[in-house]
């Protein structure tokens, strides 16, 4: 079955098309080279034609998909082509679902109302109350519903089964929003044990031979990056030395894999005495920054020496951004699952950063995005993050992708530990 998600960013469109067309092209070349060689079939074509076909296919597919997505979003924003939906439940989780639907018209849902089995209220969050679960068969037929979303985990599985039984009489999609894994994981998958279904609630994707594979990619990427960017890095180093007294590099202890310290290298972007009173948050327009430092931080060129850390195996090209030991000790006490971030090497960029969570931003929110990355890692996801990093350097803005709602409940227990610096 070919499935098109309700909302895909333009970077994602390119990411999916690039991967699919590249794999298809390689397979086509392999088939024509090894299966049809010899005297039986003569395949005489210039290699440039393959490259042109590959590029043009990517370009036209991306343009077509983006145009289709823009048209579909425009129609949905005007109320056309939406799925008619009812939410069952009025608790906290139901309100999360309701608010997400109301804030996201591009998802294509028309929320007609709420069904509730306990409280007797006229509406919830401005959405009318339509009755009790017993009324669902009538409501499905009366409104011509396309979908019923059950969001009442506090009621237990018996009540959920009862609600499903009311919906089964009509041709309507049934979806259940769970709460049981909100503090555990962002994604659950179905496995099996001799025919018995098992729900996998925590599984890190990066392990075994994939760790070696990622390390090889890091070494290759760092080596190529240092060679290509060495003229720019030399220019920045000379400019730093000429502008202000002090060293070219800023070396600071950060916590890496397994919370072990390492010395992270960056270009100095602040005055030499910037931390004479101890570490502090780095913010936009920080008065401690030099003029050149403001510029190189804006284009993230101050982090180019991180490539040395990557080459030495202390960091990765992509991963959770490493923090100072002082902040790690603070956040581990207040942010759920914060130390899980250290089960992978820190990265030059990460899923949290390309979603706008950098600098003086919520560490709890950043942790949720880091954990999602660790549980969903793939080579293509790393490629996507790197592409989005370069895109944001030139665009100077980021689009924050929503996480699965289960991850929204990871919150700090102390607001004093709610921000962190890169």
C-alpha positions in Angstrom: 0.0 0.0 0.0 1.3 3.4 -1.0 0.8 5.9 1.9 1.1 9.6 1.7 1.3 11.3 5.2 -1.0 14.2 6.0 1.8 16.7 6.4 5.3 16.5 4.9 7.8 19.4 4.8 9.5 20.4 1.5 12.8 19.2 2.8 11.2 15.9 3.5 9.8 15.8 0.0 13.3 16.2 -1.4 14.6 13.7 1.0 12.1 11.0 0.1 12.3 11.6 -3.7 16.1 11.8 -3.7 16.4 8.4 -1.8 13.8 6.7 -4.0 15.1 7.9 -7.3 18.7 7.2 -6.4 18.0 3.7 -5.3 15.8 3.1 -8.4 18.5 4.4 -10.7 21.2 2.3 -9.2 19.0 -0.8 -9.5 18.2 0.0 -13.1 21.9 0.4 -13.9 22.7 -2.9 -12.1 20.0 -4.8 -14.0 21.0 -3.5 -17.4 24.7 -4.0 -16.7 24.7 -7.5 -15.3 21.5 -9.2 -16.6 21.4 -7.9 -20.2 25.1 -7.8 -21.1 26.6 -9.8 -23.9 25.4 -10.5 -27.4 21.7 -11.0 -26.4 20.9 -7.4 -25.8 22.9 -4.4 -27.0 22.7 -1.5 -24.5 24.6 1.4 -25.9 23.8 4.7 -24.2 26.0 7.5 -22.8 26.5 7.6 -19.1 25.6 11.3 -19.1 22.1 10.3 -20.0 21.7 8.4 -16.8 22.8 11.4 -14.8 20.5 13.7 -16.7 17.6 11.3 -16.3 18.3 11.0 -12.5 18.5 14.8 -12.0 15.4 15.6 -14.1 13.4 12.9 -12.4 14.2 14.3 -9.0 13.5 17.9 -10.1 10.1 17.1 -11.7 9.0 14.8 -8.9 9.8 17.3 -6.2 8.1 20.1 -8.1 5.0 17.9 -8.7 4.8 16.8 -5.1 5.3 20.3 -3.7 2.7 21.7 -6.0 0.3 18.9 -5.0 0.9 19.5 -1.3 0.4 23.3 -1.7 -2.8 22.7 -3.6 -4.1 20.2 -1.1 -3.2 22.4 1.9 -4.9 25.4 0.3 -8.1 23.4 -0.3 -8.0 22.1 3.2 -7.6 25.6 4.7 -10.7 26.6 2.8 -12.6 23.6 4.1 -12.5 21.3 1.1 -11.4 17.7 1.1 -11.4 17.3 4.9 -12.2 14.2 6.8 -15.2 14.6 9.2 -14.1 13.4 12.7 -15.4 13.1 16.2 -13.2 12.8 19.3 -14.3 10.4 22.1 -13.1 11.7 25.5 -12.8 14.9 27.5 -9.7 14.3 29.6 -6.2 15.8 29.2 -5.3 13.5 26.4 -8.5 14.3 24.5 -7.8 18.0 24.9 -4.3 17.5 23.4 -5.9 15.8 20.4 -8.6 18.5 20.0 -6.1 21.4 20.2 -3.8 19.7 17.7 -6.7 19.4 15.2 -7.8 23.0 15.7 -4.3 24.4 15.3 -3.5 22.4 12.2 -6.1 22.8 9.5 -3.6 21.6 6.9 -4.0 18.1 8.4 -7.3 17.9 6.7 -9.6 17.2 9.7 -13.0 18.8 10.3 -13.8 18.4 14.0 -17.5 18.1 14.3 -17.7 17.5 18.1 -16.8 15.6 21.1 -18.5 12.5 22.6 -18.2 12.0 26.4 -19.4 9.4 28.8 -19.1 11.1 32.2 -19.2 14.9 32.5 -22.3 16.8 31.4 -21.0 19.9 29.6 -22.2 21.8 26.5 -18.7 22.1 24.9 -15.0 21.5 25.4 -12.4 23.9 24.0 -15.1 25.5 22.0 -16.1 22.2 20.4 -19.7 21.1 20.9 -20.6 18.1 23.0 -22.6 15.7 20.9 -23.6 13.0 23.4 -22.4 9.8 24.9 -20.6 6.8 23.3 -24.0 5.1 22.9 -24.9 7.8 20.4 -22.0 7.0 18.1 -24.0 4.8 15.6 -26.5 7.6 15.2 -23.8 10.3 14.9 -21.8 8.3 12.3 -24.8 8.0 10.1 -26.1 11.5 10.7 -22.9 13.4 10.1 -21.3 10.9 7.6 -18.2 10.6 9.7 -14.9 9.5 8.2 -13.0 8.9 11.4 -13.5 8.5 15.1 -10.5 9.2 17.4 -10.7 7.6 20.9 -8.6 9.6 23.4 -9.6 8.5 26.9 -6.8 6.3 28.2 -7.8 7.0 31.8 -11.0 4.9 31.2 -9.2 1.6 30.7 -9.3 -0.9 27.9 -12.7 -2.2 28.7 -14.3 1.2 28.0 -12.2 1.5 24.9 -13.5 -1.8 23.6 -17.0 -0.8 24.3 -16.6 2.4 22.3 -15.1 0.5 19.4 -18.1 -1.8 19.3 -20.4 1.2 18.8 -18.3 2.3 15.9 -18.0 -1.0 14.1 -21.5 -0.8 12.7 -20.6 2.1 10.4 -17.9 2.5 7.7 -15.6 4.7 9.7 -11.9 4.6 10.5 -11.1 4.1 14.2 -7.9 5.5 15.8 -6.8 5.3 19.4 -4.6 7.9 21.1 -2.7 6.1 23.9 -1.3 7.6 27.1 0.4 4.6 28.6 3.8 5.3 27.0 4.0 9.0 27.4 6.9 8.9 29.8 8.7 6.0 28.0 9.0 6.5 24.3 8.0 8.5 21.3 7.2 5.5 19.1 5.8 2.0 19.6 6.1 -0.8 17.1 4.6 -4.3 16.8 6.8 -7.4 17.1 5.7 -11.0 17.6 6.8 -13.9 19.8 5.7 -17.2 18.3 2.5 -15.7 17.1 1.9 -13.5 20.2 1.9 -9.8 19.5 4.4 -7.7 21.5 4.5 -3.9 21.7 8.0 -2.6 21.5 8.1 0.6 23.5 11.8 1.4 23.6 14.4 0.5 21.0 17.5 2.4 20.0 18.0 2.2 16.3 21.8 2.8 16.4 23.6 -0.4 17.5 25.8 -3.3 16.4 27.4 -2.9 13.0 25.4 0.4 12.4 27.7 2.0 15.0 30.7 1.2 12.9 28.9 2.3 9.8 28.0 5.7 11.3 31.6 6.0 12.5 32.9 5.4 9.0 30.5 8.1 7.6 31.7 10.5 10.4 35.4 9.9 9.5 34.8 10.4 5.8 32.6 13.4 6.3 34.9 15.1 8.7 38.0 14.5 6.5 36.3 15.8 3.4 34.9 18.7 5.3 38.3 19.7 6.7 39.9 19.6 3.3 37.1 21.6 1.5 36.6 24.1 4.3 40.3 24.6 5.3 40.7 27.9 3.3 37.6 29.3 5.0 38.8 28.1 8.4 42.2 29.7 7.8 40.6 33.0 6.9 38.4 32.9 10.0 41.5 32.1 12.2 43.5 35.0 10.8 40.5 37.4 11.2 40.0 36.4 14.9 43.7 37.0 15.6 43.6 40.4 14.0 40.4 41.6 15.6 40.9 40.9 19.3 43.7 39.6 21.6 43.5 36.0 22.7 43.6 32.5 21.2 42.0 31.6 17.9 40.2 28.5 19.4 37.9 28.2 22.3 38.4 24.8 24.0 35.8 23.8 26.5 35.1 20.6 28.4 31.8 18.9 27.3 30.1 15.7 28.2 30.1 13.1 25.4 29.3 9.4 25.0 28.5 7.7 28.3 28.7 11.2 30.0 32.5 11.1 29.7 34.2 14.5 29.3 36.1 15.6 26.2 37.6 18.9 25.0 35.3 20.4 22.4 37.0 22.8 19.9 35.3 25.9 18.5 36.4 29.2 17.0 36.5 31.9 19.7 33.5 34.2 19.2 33.7 36.1 22.5 36.1 38.3 24.3 38.9 36.6 26.1 37.5 37.4 29.6 33.9 36.4 28.7 33.7 33.7 31.4 35.7 35.3 34.1 32.6 35.1 36.4 31.8 31.5 35.4 29.8 29.9 32.6 26.6 31.6 31.5 23.9 31.3 28.8 24.8 32.4 25.3 22.0 34.5 23.8 21.4 36.4 20.6 23.2 39.8 20.6 25.3 38.7 23.6 27.4 41.7 24.6 30.3 39.4 25.3 30.6 38.5 21.6 33.1 40.3 19.3 31.8 41.7 16.0 33.4 38.9 14.1 32.1 36.4 16.6 28.5 37.6 16.0 29.0 37.0 12.3 30.5 33.5 12.5 27.9 32.4 15.1 25.1 33.6 12.8 26.3 31.4 10.0 27.5 28.7 12.5 31.0 28.9 11.3 32.3 29.0 14.9 31.5 25.2 15.1 33.7 24.2 12.1 36.6 23.1 14.4 34.1 20.5 15.7 35.2 18.5 12.6 38.5 17.8 14.5 36.5 16.3 17.4 34.5 14.2 14.9 37.7 12.9 13.2 39.1 12.0 16.7 36.0 10.0 17.5 34.9 12.3 20.3 31.8 13.6 18.4 29.6 12.7 15.5 28.4 14.8 12.5 24.8 14.4 13.8 23.7 13.7 17.3 22.5 15.5 20.5 24.5 18.6 21.2 27.0 18.1 24.1 26.6 20.2 27.2 29.0 21.3 29.9 29.4 19.1 33.0 27.9 21.9 35.2 24.7 21.9 33.3 24.5 18.1 32.9 24.6 17.7 36.7 21.8 20.2 36.9 19.6 18.9 34.2 19.9 15.2 35.2 18.0 16.1 38.4 15.1 17.9 36.7 14.6 16.6 33.2 13.2 13.1 32.7 15.5 10.8 30.6 18.0 13.5 30.2 21.0 11.2 30.7 19.7 8.9 27.9 21.0 11.6 25.5 24.5 10.4 26.4 24.1 6.9 25.1 25.3 8.4 21.8 28.1 10.7 20.8 27.3 14.4 20.8 26.9 15.9 17.3 27.8 19.0 15.4 24.1 19.4 14.6 21.0 17.4 15.6 17.3 16.9 15.2 16.6 19.4 18.0 18.8 22.1 16.4 17.2 21.9 12.9 13.8 22.2 14.6 14.9 25.6 16.1 15.9 24.3 19.6 19.3 25.9 20.0 20.8 28.6 22.2 18.7 29.8 25.1 15.8 27.3 24.6 14.0 24.7 26.6 16.3 21.7 27.5 13.3 19.6 28.2 11.9 20.2 24.7 15.4 19.6 23.3 15.7 16.3 25.1 12.4 15.1 23.6 13.7 15.7 20.1 17.1 14.2 20.9 15.4 11.0 22.2 13.2 10.8 19.1 16.3 11.0 16.9 18.0 8.2 18.9 15.0 5.9 18.6 14.5 6.6 14.9 18.1 6.9 13.6 18.9 6.1 10.0 21.5 7.2 7.4 18.8 9.0 5.5 17.7 10.8 8.7 21.2 12.0 9.2 21.3 13.2 5.6 18.1 15.0 6.1 19.4 16.8 9.2 22.6 17.8 7.5 20.6 19.2 4.5 18.3 21.1 6.8 21.3 22.5 8.7 22.8 24.0 5.5 19.3 25.2 4.4 18.7 27.0 7.7 22.1 28.7 7.5 21.0 30.5 4.3 17.3 30.8 5.2 17.9 31.9 8.8 14.7 30.4 10.1 13.6 26.9 11.0 10.3 25.0 10.9 9.6 23.0 14.0 8.2 19.6 13.3 5.8 18.3 15.9 6.7 15.2 17.8 4.3 12.3 18.5 2.1 13.4 21.4 3.5 10.7 23.7 6.7 12.7 23.9 4.9 16.0 24.8 4.6 14.9 28.4 8.3 14.9 29.2 8.7 18.0 31.2 11.2 19.4 33.7 10.4 19.2 37.4 12.1 22.5 38.0 11.8 25.6 35.8 15.2 26.7 36.8 16.6 24.0 34.5 14.6 24.9 31.5 17.2 26.4 29.3 20.6 25.5 27.9 23.2 26.8 25.6 24.9 25.3 22.6 
